[in-house]
Amino acid sequence: MIILEAALKLLGRAGPDAFSAFTLAKEASVSKATLFHHFGSIEDIPLAAFEQFWLQSLVMDTRQLASARDYLEDLGQQVIISAQKHGEFLRAQVVFLTKAIFNPTLRRRLSASTVHMHRAVVRELAGRLPKNLSASEIDAMARMAEMTLDGLMIALVMRKGSKELAESKQAWARFVDLLLAHAGVR
């Protein structure tokens, strides 16, 4: 949806101080009335944009990603590719997360969203990991991957350049190796 894409571009380019119904409507080339026809409040828009982006990436066409390694490597690659091609998206996410820390309503909604995303990662991993792993082991693996992806995102926002991207790819691949080795997966 054009409004969601415009919200991410605006947040990533100009930050939270420049994010308003007026500036978003202008960025999306729609009226403010159109914004509020589709969304209850201005705070709903970035959350909807992030949910749409990350949920789509978490439940991608997984038939091509047969193994847990393939799935995990792809999650990291998506963050790295986002940094390369859509740096404003990652900057927007960091801005939004920071804002949510200080806004109880946003924090609750973001927390609910992350629970939904966590379930998607657990479901995807459970279908690819050995059946002898317990649900709590799979849950822990998903949480470790999610936390490391968050750190990867922040590192890529803070440090730019092809060297950082290359080092991030190597670090993510090493993390996946360690995570799977700990679970007894080769």
Buried (B, 14 or more C-beta within 10 A) or exposed (E): EEBBBBBBBBBBEBBBEEBEBEBBBBBBEBEBEBBBEEBEEBBBBBBBBBBBBBBEBBEBEBEEBEEBBBBBBBBBBBBBEBBEEBBBBBBBBBBBBEBBEEBEEBBEBBEEBBEEBBEBBBBBBBEBBEEEBEEEBBBBBBEBBBEBBBEBBBBBBEEEEEEBBEEBBEBBBEBBBEBBEEBEBE
